[in-house]
């Protein structure tokens, strides 16, 4: 590897490394920093351009602040064609490169060497090589990042089972957007503890939670509306100019198809893949009907199944299975689909404003997707083990979300209406009766939090800006 290229990527070795002053600390930063103390390989996976490389350099800065010698920290990116070419000849060259810049052999060394590899999926088969090196118990802490790549997820699952601690790097959360624009984020821990734990606040405490968030309400609503249209990819979320946001989104869409998918889908089928994306965009929040989509595009059901799976594996889609006491039936029953980032979804349909959503009668489903996305992003930070499902019976009783923890099932209905109507509560009440649970949640655009009590059951009314 060329020494000048190595020095450019590893500037801390010459004392020239400094994080940008406006860098946004990710929600998962301290959890990731804690993983640096564990023996397992760390992986950061997610959509391209969600900030995995930035998080990597933040962790390198953390190590330096902890007193780790700059000479013991290595960063490589497989975006570097020359490095990939050199390693393609023999994966054994990698440790030789590290030892050359380290100035000694790694085997038998007492102190840890920290090796960060960015875009590891771009050198097929290298994950298996890392597994072999890891099993040799060399004094190396491995930190790998990967963008949307089906092969990488398969490699990690098959090669690194039991050897890896994995974190998803998602589009910016509300808190990260606040920080990126120079504002202190609202503290929503109490609400998250209620949703993902087993706490059930009374009216007095619920109103206290609302009062604490109220000073941030205007900015919450502003950034929520922006995310409904442009999503939360960092560069797009922090851009001020709407035209720039749209250009970045369109570029992202094209790069995804050209760079991430072109090698996974036959050239003459790329248009089919794009059409599947567009059709699923228009069916956000719907049950995934493979046969219907296949019929519309005049392709096989297997093709649609493969492409929808590819969209999920490349982090574009999030599928929710139905809640059932039978775990097997959860997997077999038809999933509902949501987009990981609404900006990508809207760019596929040419939607650029809230007024368009309202005119095309899509505001409600995009609102629902935004709430699902927010809940999903909050899950790994909540400190509780929880999973998201939806619920639907054969008689078409349904609830948008069921938050399942070890202690309870919490049905959550999401409505974009500003006024509460009896029909909004029908699914929640049915779920509570059938599952013998005591609490449910209705999220909407109404102004104030409240609790509706009927006998032993409580339905919490939560304004969307509190979530």
C-alpha positions in Angstrom: 0.0 0.0 0.0 1.3 3.4 -0.9 2.7 5.2 2.1 1.2 8.6 1.1 -2.3 7.2 0.8 -1.9 5.4 4.1 -0.7 8.6 5.8 -3.6 10.6 4.3 -6.2 8.2 5.8 -4.3 7.8 9.1 -3.6 11.5 9.8 -3.5 11.0 13.6 -0.2 9.2 13.2 1.4 12.6 12.2 -0.6 14.7 14.7 -2.8 16.3 12.0 -6.1 14.6 12.9 -9.0 16.7 14.1 -12.7 16.2 14.0 -14.8 18.9 12.3 -16.2 21.3 14.9 -19.8 20.8 13.6 -19.7 17.0 13.6 -22.9 15.5 15.1 -22.4 12.9 17.9 -24.6 9.9 17.0 -27.1 8.5 19.4 -25.2 5.2 19.4 -21.8 6.8 19.9 -21.4 5.7 23.6 -22.8 2.3 23.0 -20.3 1.8 20.2 -17.5 3.2 22.3 -18.4 0.7 25.0 -18.1 -2.1 22.4 -14.5 -1.2 21.9 -13.7 -2.8 25.3 -15.3 -6.1 24.2 -13.4 -8.9 22.5 -15.9 -9.4 19.6 -15.7 -7.9 16.2 -17.8 -4.7 15.8 -19.8 -4.1 12.7 -21.7 -0.9 11.7 -24.3 -1.7 9.0 -26.8 0.5 7.2 -27.8 2.5 4.2 -25.0 4.3 2.3 -24.4 7.8 3.5 -25.9 7.4 6.9 -22.6 8.4 8.6 -20.8 5.1 9.2 -17.4 6.5 8.2 -18.0 9.6 10.3 -18.8 7.4 13.3 -15.6 5.5 12.7 -13.5 8.6 12.9 -15.4 9.7 16.1 -14.5 6.4 17.6 -10.9 6.8 16.6 -10.9 10.2 18.3 -12.4 8.5 21.4 -9.6 6.0 21.5 -7.0 8.8 21.2 -8.7 10.7 24.1 -8.5 7.5 26.1 -4.7 7.5 25.7 -4.4 4.8 23.0 -1.2 5.4 21.0 -1.9 6.8 17.5 0.5 4.2 16.2 -1.8 1.4 17.3 -4.8 2.7 15.4 -5.2 1.7 11.7 -7.9 2.8 9.2 -8.4 1.3 5.8 -11.1 1.8 3.3 -11.9 -0.7 0.5 -13.1 2.3 -1.5 -9.3 2.4 -2.3 -9.0 0.5 -5.5 -5.2 0.1 -5.2 -5.6 -1.6 -1.8 -8.3 -3.9 -3.1 -6.1 -4.8 -6.0 -3.2 -5.5 -3.7 -5.3 -7.7 -1.4 -7.0 -9.5 -4.3 -3.6 -11.1 -5.1 -3.5 -12.5 -1.6 -5.5 -11.7 1.6 -2.3 -12.6 3.5 -0.9 -9.2 2.3 -3.2 -7.4 4.7 -1.4 -8.4 8.0 1.9 -7.7 6.2 0.8 -4.2 5.4 -0.3 -3.6 9.0 3.0 -5.0 10.4 5.0 -2.8 8.0 3.4 0.4 9.3 3.3 -1.0 12.9 7.0 -1.7 12.8 6.7 -5.1 14.4 5.0 -8.4 14.2 1.5 -8.6 15.6 1.6 -12.1 16.9 2.8 -12.2 20.5 2.3 -8.4 20.9 1.0 -7.4 24.3 -1.1 -4.3 23.5 -4.1 -4.3 21.2 -4.0 -3.0 17.7 -7.3 -1.3 16.6 -8.1 -1.9 12.9 -11.0 -0.1 11.2 -12.0 -1.3 7.8 -14.6 0.8 5.9 -16.8 -0.6 3.2 -15.6 -4.1 3.9 -18.1 -5.6 1.5 -16.3 -4.2 -1.5 -13.7 -7.0 -1.3 -15.7 -10.3 -1.5 -14.5 -13.0 0.8 -12.4 -10.8 3.1 -14.9 -11.2 5.9 -14.0 -14.9 6.0 -10.3 -14.0 6.2 -11.0 -11.7 9.2 -12.8 -14.6 10.8 -9.7 -16.8 10.4 -7.5 -14.1 11.9 -9.9 -13.5 14.7 -9.9 -17.2 15.6 -6.1 -17.1 15.8 -6.7 -14.8 18.9 -4.3 -12.1 17.6 -4.2 -8.9 19.6 -6.4 -7.1 17.2 -9.7 -5.3 17.7 -11.7 -5.3 14.5 -14.2 -2.6 13.6 -15.9 -3.1 10.2 -18.4 -1.0 8.4 -20.6 -2.0 5.5 -23.2 -0.2 3.3 -26.2 -1.8 1.7 -24.8 -5.1 0.5 -26.7 -8.4 0.6 -23.5 -10.4 0.3 -22.0 -8.7 3.4 -25.0 -9.6 5.6 -24.8 -13.2 4.4 -21.1 -13.3 5.1 -21.5 -11.8 8.6 -24.3 -14.2 9.4 -22.5 -17.3 8.2 -18.8 -16.4 9.0 -19.0 -14.3 12.1 -21.8 -16.0 14.0 -21.0 -15.6 17.7 -18.1 -13.4 17.0 -19.7 -10.1 16.2 -21.4 -7.2 18.0 -23.4 -5.4 15.3 -25.0 -1.9 15.4 -27.3 -0.4 12.8 -26.4 3.1 11.6 -29.8 4.6 10.7 -30.7 8.0 9.1 -30.6 10.9 11.6 -32.9 10.7 14.5 -34.8 13.7 15.8 -32.2 14.3 18.5 -29.4 14.1 15.9 -31.2 16.6 13.6 -31.6 18.9 16.6 -27.9 18.7 17.4 -27.0 19.2 13.7 -28.9 22.4 13.6 -27.4 23.7 16.9 -30.4 23.0 19.2 -30.6 21.0 22.4 -32.7 17.9 21.7 -35.9 17.3 23.8 -35.5 14.6 26.5 -38.1 11.9 25.7 -36.7 9.2 27.9 -39.8 9.0 30.1 -42.1 8.5 27.1 -39.7 5.9 25.6 -39.6 4.1 29.0 -43.4 3.9 28.9 -43.6 2.7 25.3 -40.8 0.1 25.5 -40.8 -0.7 29.2 -43.6 -1.5 31.5 -44.2 1.8 33.2 -47.8 3.2 32.9 -47.8 6.9 34.1 -50.9 8.4 35.5 -52.4 11.6 34.1 -50.4 13.9 36.3 -47.1 12.3 35.3 -48.2 12.2 31.6 -48.9 15.9 31.6 -45.5 16.5 33.3 -43.8 14.6 30.5 -45.7 16.8 28.0 -44.7 20.0 29.8 -41.1 19.1 29.6 -41.2 18.5 25.9 -43.4 21.5 25.1 -40.6 24.1 24.7 -39.3 22.1 21.8 -42.7 21.6 20.1 -42.2 24.1 17.3 -38.9 22.7 16.2 -40.1 19.1 16.6 -43.0 19.8 14.2 -40.7 21.6 11.8 -38.2 18.8 11.5 -40.9 16.1 11.5 -42.5 17.7 8.4 -39.1 18.0 6.7 -38.4 14.3 7.4 -41.8 13.3 6.1 -40.7 14.7 2.7 -36.9 14.6 2.6 -36.0 11.9 5.2 -33.1 11.8 7.5 -30.0 11.0 5.6 -27.4 13.2 7.4 -26.3 15.5 4.5 -29.9 15.9 3.4 -31.3 16.5 6.9 -28.7 19.2 7.6 -29.1 21.0 4.2 -31.1 24.1 4.5 -32.0 24.7 0.8 -35.0 22.5 -0.3 -33.7 22.4 -3.9 -30.3 21.0 -2.6 -32.1 18.4 -0.5 -34.0 17.2 -3.6 -30.9 17.1 -5.8 -29.0 15.0 -3.1 -32.0 12.6 -2.8 -32.1 12.1 -6.6 -28.4 11.5 -6.7 -28.7 9.0 -3.8 -31.5 7.1 -5.6 -29.4 6.8 -8.8 -26.2 5.8 -6.9 -28.1 3.1 -5.0 -29.4 1.5 -8.3 -26.1 2.0 -10.1 -23.6 0.9 -7.4 -25.4 -1.3 -4.9 -27.9 -3.1 -7.1 -26.3 -3.4 -10.5 -24.1 -6.3 -9.5 -27.0 -8.1 -7.8 -29.6 -7.8 -10.5 -29.2 -8.7 -14.2 -28.8 -5.6 -16.4 -32.0 -6.3 -18.3 -33.9 -6.6 -15.0 -32.8 -3.4 -13.5 -35.9 -1.6 -14.7 -38.0 -4.3 -13.1 -36.2 -3.7 -9.8 -36.9 0.0 -10.1 -40.5 -0.6 -10.9 -40.8 -2.8 -7.8 -39.3 0.0 -5.7 -41.8 2.5 -7.1 -44.8 0.1 -6.6 -43.8 -0.6 -3.0 -43.4 3.1 -2.5 -47.0 3.7 -3.4 -48.1 0.9 -1.0 -46.3 2.0 2.1 -48.0 0.5 5.2 -49.9 -2.0 3.1 -49.6 -5.8 3.3 -47.0 -7.1 0.9 -49.0 -8.8 -1.9 -46.4 -10.5 -4.1 -48.9 -11.9 -6.6 -50.6 -8.6 -7.2 -47.3 -6.8 -7.9 -46.0 -9.7 -10.1 -49.3 -9.5 -12.1 -48.9 -5.7 -12.6 -45.3 -6.0 -13.8 -45.8 -9.3 -15.7 -43.0 -11.1 -13.9 -42.9 -14.1 -11.6 -43.9 -14.1 -8.0 -40.4 -15.4 -7.1 -38.9 -12.3 -8.8 -40.9 -10.0 -6.6 -40.1 -12.0 -3.5 -36.4 -11.8 -4.3 -36.4 -8.1 -5.1 -38.4 -7.2 -2.0 -36.0 -9.2 0.1 -33.1 -7.4 -1.6 -34.7 -4.1 -0.7 -34.9 -5.2 3.0 -31.4 -6.6 3.0 -30.0 -3.4 1.6 -31.8 -1.4 4.3 -34.3 0.4 2.1 -37.4 -1.4 3.4 -38.4 -2.4 6.9 -40.9 -5.3 7.1 -43.2 -5.8 10.1 -44.5 -9.3 10.8 -47.9 -9.8 12.4 -48.1 -10.4 16.1 -49.1 -13.9 16.9 -48.7 -16.2 19.9 -47.3 -18.7 17.4 -43.8 -17.6 16.5 -43.9 -19.6 13.2 -47.1 -17.9 12.1 -45.4 -14.5 12.6 -42.9 -15.4 10.0 -45.3 -17.0 7.5 -48.1 -14.4 7.6 -48.0 -11.5 5.1 -45.7 -8.6 6.3 -46.4 -4.9 6.2 -43.8 -2.7 4.5 -42.4 0.6 5.5 -39.4 2.7 4.2 -36.3 3.2 6.3 -36.1 6.7 4.9 -39.1 8.6 3.6 -36.9 10.8 1.4 -35.9 7.8 -0.7 -39.5 6.7 -0.9 -40.8 10.1 -2.0 -38.0 10.6 -4.5 -39.1 7.4 -6.3 -42.6 8.9 -6.6 -41.5 12.5 -7.4 -43.1 13.9 -4.2 -41.5 17.1 -3.0 -44.0 18.7 -0.6 -46.6 18.2 2.2 -49.3 19.7 -0.1 -48.6 17.0 -2.7 -49.1 14.3 0.0 -52.4 15.9 1.0 -53.6 16.3 -2.5 -52.8 12.7 -3.4 -54.3 11.4 -0.2 -51.0 10.1 1.0 -50.4 12.2 4.1 -51.8 9.6 6.5 -49.7 6.7 5.4 -46.5 8.8 5.2 -47.3 10.1 8.7 -47.7 6.5 9.9 -44.4 5.5 8.2 -42.7 8.4 10.0 -43.9 7.3 13.4 -43.0 3.7 12.7 -39.5 4.9 11.7 -39.2 6.9 14.8 -40.2 4.0 17.1 -37.8 1.7 15.2 -34.9 4.2 15.7 -35.6 4.5 19.4 -35.7 0.8 20.1 -31.9 0.2 20.4 -31.5 3.3 22.6 -34.4 2.6 25.0 -32.6 0.1 27.2 -35.4 -2.4 27.0 -35.8 -5.5 24.9 -38.7 -4.8 22.6 -39.9 -5.7 19.1 -42.4 -4.1 16.7 -45.2 -6.0 15.0 -48.6 -5.3 13.6 -51.9 -7.1 14.4 -54.7 -8.1 12.1 -57.3 -10.8 12.5 -59.2 -12.8 9.9 -62.2 -10.5 10.6 -60.0 -7.5 9.7 -59.7 -6.1 13.2 -56.3 -4.4 13.2 -53.7 -2.3 15.1 -50.9 -0.5 13.3 -48.2 -1.4 15.8 -47.8 -3.9 18.6 -44.8 -3.2 20.9 -43.8 -6.6 22.4 -41.7 -6.8 25.5 -41.1 -9.6 27.9 -43.7 -8.1 30.2 -46.5 -6.9 28.0 -48.0 -6.2 24.6 -48.8 -2.6 23.8 -51.1 -1.9 20.9 -50.4 1.4 19.2 -52.7 3.0 16.6 -51.4 5.9 14.5 -53.7 8.5 13.0 -52.9 11.7 11.3 -56.3 13.2 12.3 -56.4 16.3 14.6 -59.5 15.1 16.4 -60.1 11.8 18.1 -62.9 9.7 16.8 -64.5 6.5 18.2 -63.4 4.5 15.2 -59.7 5.3 16.0 -60.1 3.3 19.2 -61.9 0.3 17.8 -58.8 -1.8 17.0 -57.0 -1.0 20.3 -60.1 -2.0 22.3 -60.4 -5.2 20.4 -56.8 -6.1 20.9 -56.9 -5.3 24.6 -60.0 -7.6 25.0 -58.6 -10.5 23.0 -55.1 -10.4 24.4 -56.2 -9.5 28.0 -53.9 -6.5 28.1 -54.6 -3.3 30.1 -53.0 -0.4 28.2 -53.0 0.9 24.6 -51.8 4.0 22.8 -53.3 6.3 20.2 -50.8 8.6 18.4 -52.2 11.6 16.5 -52.0 15.2 15.6 -54.2 16.3 18.5 -52.8 18.9 20.9 -52.7 17.4 24.4 -51.8 14.1 26.1 -54.6 12.4 28.0 -55.8 9.0 29.2 -59.1 7.4 28.4 -60.1 4.9 31.1 -62.7 2.2 30.7 -62.9 -0.3 33.6 -59.4 -1.7 34.1 -58.1 -0.6 30.7 -56.3 2.7 29.8 -55.8 4.2 26.3 -53.1 6.8 26.3 -53.6 9.7 23.8 -50.1 10.9 22.8 -49.6 13.9 20.4 -47.1 12.8 17.7 -44.5 15.5 18.8 -44.2 13.7 22.1 -43.0 10.5 20.5 
